[in-house]
Amino acid sequence: MRELSGRPAQPVKVADTVRDARRQKLSYWGFLADAYGDQIGPRVVLPRLLLNHGIQPWFRAVWNLDRILVHDEAVWLLEIKHKFPFQGKVLQFGINNGELGVFRLLGEAGIRCFHAILVKPSWTKDSGSGYLLNRLSLKERAALIGTELDAGRIRIMFDGREGASPDHTTFSGVGQLRYRSLPATEFGRIGLMSELHRVLAAKLAWAIIGKILPPVSDQWLRELRAE
């Protein structure tokens, strides 16, 4: 790894101030243990150990890609985030500069990038994803939206105003992450998480083959907000 990175390993310690044991236990017992069963070791634990301790210490930043698929000889990255918009004159979503830079590099290599967001109905960082399993009323308010981040859109975002996110969004829980923002209205509606999976999958496929999704509006997202 040192030959690849050109620098010695620098292990990262996560700050105690951003550790949330309750959320970690909820994620494990509420989803991971049931979803992966006896495969949780090879499919979840070992890959995370490799990334955090076998790769990350040798590099300034490491980005892992969610899903890669090939359709009609076109290679796509499917990236999904679980977040809520921040408010101003218009609702916006932030994308870290590093991640946006990865999308730009992938685009230059001929890989198209579809960025999806599962919009949290509770607009607070303190709420996790457990509602997706046990609260139907909130699943009916969780919107799935998405858009292709092509070279033109990425260029406009990098030319726009830069923001800084708080320390809990960083890998170590210390410092800040720089980000650019994209208005919510730049996304298309895929659906709500209470819909059948095959319905959501079909709408996602439409977006990839070039069909235009109904546009997201600020009013629609505000109506879905749970509080």
Phi, psi and omega per residue, in radians:
M1 nan -0.612 3.138
R2 -1.124 -0.601 3.109
E3 -1.144 -0.632 -3.135
L4 -1.273 -0.739 -3.027
S5 -1.559 -0.456 -3.111
G6 1.328 0.322 3.124
R7 -2.646 2.761 3.124
P8 -1.287 2.851 3.126
A9 -1.158 2.444 3.077
Q10 -2.257 1.508 -3.105
P11 -0.978 2.523 -3.106
V12 -1.921 2.281 3.049
K13 -1.813 2.263 3.128
V14 -1.378 2.261 -3.106
A15 -1.098 2.411 3.135
D16 -1.089 -0.454 -3.084
T17 -1.163 -0.366 -3.125
V18 -1.893 0.020 3.088
R19 -1.308 2.402 3.124
D20 -2.329 1.597 -3.070
A21 -1.072 -0.610 -3.133
R22 -1.105 -0.814 3.132
R23 -1.136 -0.633 3.119
Q24 -1.114 -0.749 3.129
K25 -1.177 -0.677 3.100
L26 -1.102 -0.714 3.132
S27 -1.127 -0.721 -3.094
Y28 -1.236 -0.999 -3.046
W29 -1.362 -0.467 -3.107
G30 -1.467 -0.327 -3.087
F31 -2.483 -1.020 -2.961
L32 -1.070 -0.824 -3.077
A33 -1.054 -0.722 -3.118
D34 -1.342 -0.665 -3.070
A35 -1.224 -0.641 -3.034
Y36 -1.867 -0.338 3.103
G37 0.977 -2.316 -3.101
D38 -1.333 0.030 3.074
Q39 -1.677 0.090 -3.088
I40 -1.112 -0.544 3.120
G41 -1.134 -1.071 -3.093
P42 -1.233 -0.473 -3.037
R43 -1.683 -0.373 -3.099
V44 -2.120 -0.973 -3.014
V45 -1.188 -0.919 -3.080
L46 -1.095 -0.780 3.088
P47 -1.053 -0.653 3.137
R48 -1.212 -0.681 3.079
L49 -1.100 -0.716 3.116
L50 -1.080 -0.793 -3.109
L51 -1.172 -0.829 -3.038
N52 -1.302 -0.589 -3.024
H53 -2.051 -0.384 -3.130
G54 -1.699 -0.331 -3.090
I55 -2.165 -0.954 -3.033
Q56 -0.861 -0.786 -3.042
P57 -1.050 -0.369 -3.080
W58 -1.594 -0.086 -3.043
F59 -2.253 2.710 3.104
R60 -1.146 -0.654 -3.141
A61 -2.687 2.582 3.117
V62 -2.299 2.282 3.093
W63 -2.117 2.221 3.042
N64 -1.809 2.500 -3.055
L65 -1.640 2.404 -3.062
D66 -1.146 -1.116 -3.071
R67 -2.545 2.431 3.023
I68 -2.064 2.323 3.076
L69 -2.401 2.788 3.126
V70 -2.079 2.221 3.130
H71 -2.390 2.130 -3.131
D72 0.883 0.805 3.102
E73 1.184 0.107 3.054
A74 -1.742 2.366 3.121
V75 -1.685 2.248 -3.101
W76 -2.100 2.477 2.873
L77 -1.747 2.224 3.023
L78 -1.868 2.018 -3.108
E79 -2.077 2.255 3.136
I80 -2.230 2.404 3.111
K81 -2.141 2.729 3.101
H82 -2.064 1.814 -3.025
K83 -2.737 3.085 3.054
F84 -2.166 2.766 -3.103
P85 -1.340 2.739 2.966
F86 -1.778 2.651 -2.939
Q87 -1.818 2.589 3.060
G88 -2.839 -2.409 3.013
K89 -1.091 -0.661 3.088
V90 -2.310 2.783 3.067
L91 -1.312 2.411 -3.122
Q92 -2.434 2.761 3.045
F93 -2.100 2.419 3.137
G94 -1.653 2.560 3.028
I95 -2.272 2.185 -3.100
N96 -0.986 2.500 3.115
N97 -0.966 -0.732 -3.128
G98 -1.086 -0.784 3.127
E99 -1.146 -0.728 3.115
L100 -1.107 -0.628 3.080
G101 -1.138 -0.649 3.066
V102 -1.104 -0.752 3.103
F103 -1.039 -0.691 3.135
R104 -1.123 -0.774 3.123
L105 -1.113 -0.718 3.110
L106 -1.104 -0.713 3.113
G107 -1.082 -0.702 3.105
E108 -1.136 -0.422 3.111
A109 -1.577 0.072 3.099
G110 1.562 0.188 3.120
I111 -1.733 2.159 -3.124
R112 -1.492 2.528 -3.007
C113 -2.093 2.108 3.061
F114 -1.889 2.085 -3.071
H115 -1.832 1.996 -3.139
A116 -1.934 2.624 3.102
I117 -2.311 2.240 2.939
L118 -1.586 1.895 -3.004
V119 -1.412 2.070 3.138
K120 -1.122 2.285 3.082
P121 -1.204 -0.442 3.066
S122 -1.723 2.008 -3.021
W123 -1.525 1.114 3.107
T124 -2.596 2.555 -3.141
K125 -1.249 -0.250 -3.064
D126 -1.404 -0.192 3.141
S127 -1.647 2.392 -3.140
G128 -1.687 -2.672 -3.090
S129 -1.867 0.114 -3.091
G130 -1.046 -0.489 -3.120
Y131 -1.048 -0.436 -3.131
L132 -1.130 -0.380 -3.103
L133 -1.754 -0.500 -2.978
N134 -2.304 0.085 3.132
R135 -2.318 1.619 -3.101
L136 -1.042 -0.643 -3.103
S137 -1.070 -0.573 3.110
L138 -1.438 -0.574 3.062
K139 -1.037 -0.579 3.126
E140 -1.231 -0.194 3.126
R141 -1.917 -0.016 -3.123
A142 -1.584 1.914 -3.076
A143 -1.599 2.442 3.010
L144 -1.863 2.073 -3.096
I145 -2.233 2.850 -3.133
G146 -2.925 2.866 3.096
T147 -2.785 2.696 3.032
E148 -1.449 2.295 3.064
L149 -1.712 1.600 3.137
D150 -1.590 3.130 -3.043
A151 -1.049 -0.706 -3.123
G152 -1.127 -0.776 -3.120
R153 -1.191 -0.699 3.120
I154 -1.120 -0.697 3.123
R155 -1.090 -0.744 3.123
I156 -1.104 -0.696 3.142
M157 -1.143 -0.749 3.130
F158 -1.186 -0.476 3.106
D159 -1.373 -0.243 -3.103
G160 -1.448 -3.063 -3.087
R161 -1.218 2.435 3.131
E162 -1.675 2.458 3.072
G163 -2.085 3.016 3.118
A164 -2.272 2.198 -3.127
S165 -1.590 2.775 -3.091
P166 -1.238 3.011 -2.986
D167 -1.132 -0.467 -3.089
H168 -1.199 -0.208 3.131
T169 -1.543 -0.152 -3.102
T170 -1.496 2.872 -3.129
F171 -1.108 -0.673 -3.060
S172 -1.715 -0.199 -3.062
G173 1.412 0.233 3.140
V174 -2.259 2.395 3.091
G175 1.568 -2.733 -3.083
Q176 -2.396 2.763 2.983
L177 -1.957 2.345 3.069
R178 -1.508 2.485 -3.086
Y179 -2.537 2.826 2.949
R180 -1.988 2.839 -3.066
S181 -2.140 2.747 3.128
L182 -2.353 2.200 3.135
P183 -1.019 2.530 3.127
A184 -1.030 -0.512 -3.107
T185 -1.226 -0.172 3.078
E186 -1.410 -0.142 -3.135
F187 -1.686 2.789 3.039
G188 -1.887 2.683 3.126
R189 -1.406 2.159 2.998
I190 -1.667 -0.694 3.079
G191 2.707 -2.873 3.105
L192 -1.969 2.627 -3.068
M193 -1.200 -0.202 3.073
S194 -1.402 -0.186 3.122
E195 -1.333 2.813 3.106
L196 -1.090 2.532 -3.104
H197 -1.036 -0.673 -3.092
R198 -1.194 -0.476 3.089
V199 -1.219 -0.803 3.115
L200 -1.124 -0.694 3.136
A201 -1.109 -0.691 3.134
A202 -1.117 -0.720 3.134
K203 -1.186 -0.639 3.073
L204 -1.121 -0.712 3.106
A205 -1.110 -0.666 3.096
W206 -1.015 -0.776 -3.119
A207 -1.079 -0.691 -3.092
I208 -1.213 -0.603 -3.129
I209 -1.503 0.072 2.994
G210 1.810 0.027 3.082
K211 -1.313 2.532 -3.077
I212 -1.469 2.198 3.085
L213 -1.430 2.659 3.033
P214 -0.999 2.392 -3.069
P215 -1.257 2.591 3.033
V216 -1.355 2.493 3.032
S217 -2.132 2.655 3.093
D218 -1.053 -0.693 -3.123
Q219 -1.070 -0.740 3.136
W220 -1.058 -0.807 -3.139
L221 -1.145 -0.690 3.128
R222 -1.161 -0.607 3.100
E223 -1.174 -0.494 3.141
L224 -1.441 -0.274 -3.102
R225 -1.041 2.393 -3.011
A226 -1.457 -0.276 3.131
E227 -2.437 nan nan
